[in-house]
Amino acid sequence: MNSDIVTLKLEEAVKLIPKSTGEDDVNQFIQACDLAIESVEKKNVSILIKYITTKLSGRALEAIKYKDTTKWKKHKKIFNRYF
């Protein structure tokens, strides 16, 4: 393991993720999610993505409500397209 890589516990990574309504906070939300996902062990990424969806409300939640919620890249693409 490279000593420059920091791995966070799942609980710590969840704390990095702000709530998002899909209004003015989308870029900050995406950056925080990217950081959190890059910082956890690969085995925890799918669980973290589920936590990410619990931080959404309003337009942001509506945008992904019926989409596949297992891949962060899909979420990110939707957010970048609509917001």
C-alpha positions in Angstrom: 0.0 0.0 0.0 1.3 3.4 -0.9 1.9 5.6 2.2 0.5 8.6 0.4 -3.0 7.1 0.1 -5.3 7.9 3.0 -8.1 5.4 3.7 -11.1 6.5 5.7 -13.5 4.4 7.7 -16.9 4.3 6.1 -18.4 6.4 9.0 -15.8 9.1 8.5 -16.4 9.2 4.7 -20.1 9.6 5.2 -19.5 12.7 7.4 -17.7 14.3 4.4 -20.9 14.3 2.3 -23.1 17.4 2.6 -26.8 17.4 1.9 -27.8 18.5 -1.6 -31.1 19.8 -3.0 -29.8 20.2 -6.5 -29.8 24.0 -6.2 -26.6 26.0 -5.7 -24.7 23.2 -3.9 -24.2 20.7 -6.6 -20.5 21.2 -7.4 -19.6 21.1 -3.7 -21.6 18.0 -3.3 -20.0 16.2 -6.3 -16.5 17.2 -5.0 -17.2 15.9 -1.5 -18.6 12.6 -2.9 -15.6 12.2 -5.2 -13.3 12.6 -2.2 -15.3 10.3 0.0 -15.4 7.6 -2.6 -11.7 7.8 -3.4 -10.9 7.6 0.3 -12.7 4.4 1.3 -11.8 0.8 0.6 -13.2 -0.5 -2.6 -15.4 -3.0 -0.7 -17.2 -0.1 1.0 -17.9 2.0 -2.1 -21.3 0.5 -2.9 -22.5 1.1 0.7 -21.2 4.7 0.6 -23.1 5.3 -2.6 -26.3 4.3 -0.8 -25.4 6.8 2.0 -24.9 9.4 -0.7 -28.5 9.0 -1.9 -29.8 9.6 1.6 -28.2 13.1 1.5 -30.3 14.1 -1.5 -33.6 16.0 -1.5 -35.6 18.2 -3.8 -34.5 18.4 -7.4 -31.3 16.3 -6.8 -33.4 13.4 -5.4 -35.9 13.7 -8.2 -33.1 13.5 -10.8 -31.9 10.1 -9.7 -35.0 8.7 -8.0 -35.7 5.9 -10.5 -32.2 5.5 -11.7 -29.6 2.7 -11.0 -28.2 3.9 -7.7 -25.2 1.5 -7.5 -22.7 3.5 -9.6 -21.4 6.9 -8.6 -20.3 7.7 -12.2 -24.0 7.5 -13.3 -25.1 9.8 -10.4 -22.3 12.2 -11.3 -23.2 12.2 -15.0 -26.9 13.0 -14.2 -26.0 15.8 -11.8 -23.6 17.4 -14.3 -26.2 17.1 -17.1 -29.2 18.5 -15.1 -27.5 21.0 -12.8 
